[in-house]
Amino acid sequence: MTVPDKWVIIKVDDSLYKVFATWYGGYLSSDRWRMNSGIVSVEEDDDFYYFEGNSKSIYKCNKKSYGTSFWTYGILNGIIEDTKNELGDEITILDENTNFKELIN
């Protein structure tokens, strides 16, 4: 199970949702990021969402940690622009008040 420090959900075109996750670096390392293969199911408890991807990986995302770091926000915006320019796909970052359980289930 993967537990990011920060996370957002992105929507690709009309039907594909992905987790874009950020982990903070530290004194000896920099921030890092990962995007999952696409969300296939969503579970939740009081504090966390559990997003399962196509590859069966699970992202355990704290409900109070929605967002990105400054650096990974720049990375994500680059991905959005590159995808739009090269493939014509529209990617949007969903609002943190989205009911994520209703996206897939």
Secondary structure as GFF3:
##gff-version 3
##sequence-region A 1 105
A	DSSP	beta_strand	6	12	.	.	.	ID=ss1
A	DSSP	beta_strand	16	23	.	.	.	ID=ss2
A	DSSP	beta_strand	32	35	.	.	.	ID=ss3
A	DSSP	beta_strand	39	44	.	.	.	ID=ss4
A	DSSP	beta_strand	48	53	.	.	.	ID=ss5
A	DSSP	beta_strand	58	62	.	.	.	ID=ss6
A	DSSP	three_ten_helix	63	65	.	.	.	ID=ss7
A	DSSP	alpha_helix	70	87	.	.	.	ID=ss8
A	DSSP	beta_strand	91	93	.	.	.	ID=ss9
A	DSSP	alpha_helix	101	104	.	.	.	ID=ss10
###
